[in-house]
Amino acid sequence: MPGGFGYGKVIVVEFDSRSLWYEMSLTVAANALKAGIRTDYHTFQHIPTEVRMSIEKLGVDVQGAERNGAFSIIDSYTVQLGMGAPQVLSDRLHFQTQSVKLSDWSIHAAREIKSGAREAEKRRLHIDDATSVLLQYNDEKLFIDSWRTRWIPISRVRELAFLNSLVTGVYSESLYRMFESLCDGIIEVKSEEIGKSVEHLIRVRALRGTKCDSRWHRLRSLENGEIALAD
């Protein structure tokens, strides 16, 4: 995606359940941190300890990055378990660790859109491991309306590089199409059985206002868990 992703952009990753999206998301976070990009990883379906360990394995001093504010894990997973308090090291985006009901997030979001973002929230990379988990707790109309009137505007106010992610083949076709219409680009990640092996694939389906290479490209896993292009 040369020149296609940066601050102020909202991208949706549509992934199938067998794909390498999770490992890919960790790779993106680790490489961003190593490049000096402030990064937030919003976990909906993995425990924060697992996320930290995986990113450390990719060569990042996670504790140091958390201490200096370069990295934050937003834990929206623990609240779903109903067991114990979320693993939060700072009060940044704390409201998203207390509930997965979008109506509970709305007041904070409206306040920030009106007053503007704090400098600490601006120009960060924000990665969701599985945004679509929210659809287990909120109906599709509320989900779309929340992104249209709250989270897309907040991403603009904060000038985020925002990677949302939706698992494919689960929700209505209109949900995917409406969500795509809100975003600046669409990435697809999938796995296919070809002969006796499984191929992991990625492509950029669309980028608003610019050309992109929309061909499928193969992915491969390295020994440390990093994901790289195979071609």
C-alpha positions, -999 to +999 in steps of 0.1 A: +000+000+000+026+026-010+013+060+003-021+044+010-022+042+048-013+068+073-027+092+099-063+102+093-071+070+074-096+044+085-091+009+070-112-022+074-096-057+073-120-084+064-106-117+075-118-153+075-115-173+107-087-195+094-065-166+082-033-151+096-050-118+105-043-121+143-006-128+137-005-102+111-020-076+134+007-083+160+034-080+133+020-046+123+020-034+159+055-046+166+070-031+134+052+002+141+067+004+176+102-004+163+097+024+138+088+049+166+051+050+158+029+053+189+005+024+189-027+012+206-037-025+204-074-030+212-080-067+221-115-081+219-107-119+219-072-124+233-059-118+269-036-088+272-008-111+286-008-131+253-007-099+232+023-086+253+042-118+250+036-121+213+048-086+206+079-091+229+087-122+209+089-099+178+117-078+194+098-050+212+105-039+248+068-038+256+071-028+293+093+001+283+069+012+255+040+011+279+058+031+305+067+059+281+032+060+265+044+047+232+022+016+235-012+008+251-033-023+252-070-016+254-085-046+271-121-052+260-117-090+265-115-094+303-149-076+307-165-103+285-153-130+308-168-114+339-138-126+359-116-099+375-106-064+365-093-055+330-055-054+326-050-016+323-018+002+330-031+037+324-064+056+323-061+062+286-093+050+269-103+034+302-141+035+293-136+009+266-124-017+292-155-015+313-182-025+288-187-038+253-220-020+250-216+008+225-242+028+242-219+029+273-191+044+251-213+070+234-212+098+260-175+098+262-172+098+224-196+127+220-177+147+246-144+142+228-158+150+194-171+183+208-141+193+229-113+178+208-087+151+215-058+154+240-024+155+225-016+121+240-044+106+218-034+122+186-015+106+156-014+071+168-018+037+151-049+019+165-054-018+157-085-038+166-079-076+167-116-083+160-139-053+159-168-076+149-169-091+184-189-060+193-217-073+171-223-101+197-233-074+222-248-047+199-272-050+169-260-042+134-278-009+131-264+004+164-229-008+154-230+011+120-246+042+135-219+043+163-191+041+137-207+067+115-215+092+142-189+085+169-158+064+160-151+076+124-154+113+136-132+105+166-106+089+144-105+122+124-103+143+155-074+122+168-058+119+133-055+081+138-042+054+115-072+031+123-073-006+115-107-021+121-113-058+115-144-078+107-146-116+105-163-126+072-193-148+066-210-143+099-231-111+096-255-097+070-241-086+036-256-051+042-235-048+074-202-054+055-212-031+026-223-003+049-191-006+070-170-005+039-187+027+028-174+044+060-138+034+055-109+048+034-098+013+023-105-024+024-080-052+030-089-089+027-071-117+044-080-153+039-068-189+037-074-214+009-067-251+004-048-255-028-039-291-036-027-307-003-016-274+013-031-243+028-022-209+012-025-177+033-034-147+012-039-110+014-050-082-010-059-046-009-094-045-025-098-007-025-083+026-015-102+058-017-087+084-040-057+064-051-046+033-071-037+001-054-024-033-063-056-054-059-040-088-067-038-115-041-004-120-025+008-150-004+018-147+032+042-168+052+049-173+089+084-169+102+098-189+132+093-160+157+056-157+147+061-127+124+041-126+091+058-116+059+049-114+022+060-146+004+060-130-030 
